[in-house]
């Protein structure tokens, strides 16, 4: 895909035609290809996104406590949310990656989409300053802002609260399996809570697998409660 095509897409979806097109290309380059990739821009974009969202919430909810603001913040900046934004923007088809990785659908995974979304924010910041990054984030995240306070807690946090509320030790997570190629690993994690049978789940990263395992254990607890 030509740089011109990607520039046209960025202008339409990100609200900016990059002065430095190399930043845009770097933000869309997966680690399966040699040379510069999105990881450094992801590091920067994560911090820029956090500052924009935190400031926005502070201004929008002047009477909310720190705890409520933080719950909104965590939901809005987590990887799944960034991946959702990226999916809505059609990012996956513009990600540059090795052919086998594309055939395996690596560019469609939550981890990669979330990382690239943050990398694009980092690229916008370097190319156009905070104003360019803020313009994109406020436009893309606006539909999510209203519902952010009512979404369910992160599964790991919810499971931890469930255990603590019953005087049980904190949930313990352990990697029990890993498979797949280096650029697209699959992790299997087992979560254990005293008095409950362990549950396993698989994800594209350890963090994702832990969340899936926590969610599965919570679902099992709810099913047993309803029986």
N, C-alpha and C positions, 0 to 999 in steps of 0.2 A: 504494500500500500504506500502510495507516494506521500511525501511530506505535505504537499499541497492539499491533498484530500484530508489529511489529519488536521491541518490548519483550518480548513473549512468547517470540519466537525467541531473543533475547539471553539471557533468563533460562534457557532450556532448554539452549542450545548454548555460551554463554560463561560460564554460572554466575553471572550477575548481572543484576538488574533495575536499570537505570540511574536514579540520582537525577536526573541531568541528561540528559534524553532527547535534547537538542540535540546533545550530544557523539556519541551513537550515530548520529543522522541524518547528522551531518557526516562521520563515519568511513565511511559508506556512500554518500556522494555523489561521483559522478564529475566530472571536470573539464569534461565536455561541457555541464554545467548551470551557469548563472550563480550567483554567490554563493560561499559557503564550501564547500570540498570537502575530500577526505581528505588532501591533500598535507602540510599542516602536522602533522596527527596521525600520518601515516606517518613523518615525520622523527623525531618523538618516540618512536613505537612501536618503530622500528628500534633506537634506543639502549636502550630498556627491555628489549626482547627479548634484545639482546646481553648486557646485564648479568645477566639471569636465567639464560640458558643458560651463560654463562661461570662464574658462581658454582656452578651445578648441577654442571657437569663437574668443577670444581675439588674439590668435595666428594665426588663419586661416584667419582673416579679419583685417589686421593691419591698414587699411586706413578707416575703417568704423566709423561712429559717434556712440556715446553712444546710441542714439535713435534707430538706425538700429540694433545694437547689441542686444539691449533689446528686440526688436520685435522678432528676431530670437530665443533668449533665452526663452521667454515666450512660444513660440510655441513648443519648444523642450522639455520643462520640465512639461508641463501641464498634467493633469490627463489622458486626452484622448490619448495623445501620449504614455504615460507609459502603458496604457491599450492595445494599439495597439502592442507595443513591447511584452507585456506579452502574448497576443493572438497568435502572430507569434511563440513564444517559446513553446506553448502548456502548459502554466502554469495552466490553469483552472482545468485540470484533476488531478493535484497534490495537489491542495488546500484541506486541511483537514477541514471539517466543519460538523455540525450536519446534520443528514439525511434529515430532512424536508427542511432545507436551501438548500441542494444540489438538492432536488426534485424541488424546486422553481427556480433553476438556479442562485442562488445568486453568485456562483463562476464564472459565466459568465458575470456579470455586469461590466460596465466600472469602477465604483468606486472601487470594490473589486480588479479587475485585476490591476488597476493603483496603488492601495495601496500595493498590494503584490509585484509588480515590484519594487517599492521603498524599500520595506522591504528586498527583495533579494539583492539589492545594499548595504543596510546597513549590511547585513550578510556577504557579500563578503568583505566589508571593515574591519569588525571586525576579520574575519578569515584570510584574506591575505593582509590586509593593502590597501593603496590607489592604489598600482599597480594592485591588483586583481580587484578592483572596476573599475579602469580606463580601463583596458583591456576589460572588459565586455561592459561597456558603449560605448566605441569607436567602438567596433565591431557591437553592436546592433543598435546604432544610426547613423552610417555612411551613410546608404542609405537615411536617412531623412535629412541629413545636407544640401545637395545641394538645396533641394526644400523648406527649412524652410523659406526663405525670401519672397517667392512668394505666400504662403498660405494666405487665407483670415484672416482678423483680428478676434479675439474673438468676438462672436456676441454681448456681452454686451458692449465691447469697441466700436464696429461699431455703435451700436444704440445710444450710448452716443454722439459720434461724429456727427451723423446725427442730433440729437436734438440740440446740441450746434451750429451746422452750420446754424440752422434756428432760433436761438435766443430763443429756448424753454428751460424750466426747465429740469433738468436731469430726466431720466426715474426713476419711482418709482416701487419697487417690494414688493409684499406682499404675504405671505403664506395664501392661502384660503382653503387648505385642506390637510389632512394627513391620510394615510391609510396603511394597511399592518402590519405584525408583527414587533416587535422591531428590529430584526436583518436584516430585509429587508423592510424598510419603503418606502412609495411612497409619495412624496411631490407634491402638486399642487400650482403653483405660478402664480400670475397675475401681468403683467407688464402694467404700464400706462404711456403714454406720452400725454401731452396736445395736443389737436386737433385730436387725434386718438382714436378709440375705443379700450378698454382694450383687451388684449389677454392672455389666460391661457395656461399653459403647465405643464406636469408632468415629474418628474425625480426621480432617486434613492437618491438624496440629494437635499438640497435647492439650492446649487450652480448649479447642473446639470439642475434643473427645471428652474432656472433663465436664464441660457444660452439658453435652448430650447424655453422659452417664448420670449426672445429677438430675436432669429433667426426667430421665427414664425411671429413676428411683422415686422421685416425687410422684410421678404418674402411678407407679405401682402402689405407693402408700395410699393415694386417693382411691384407687380401685378397691383395695382391701377394706378401706373405711366404708365404702359404699355397699360392700357385699352384705 
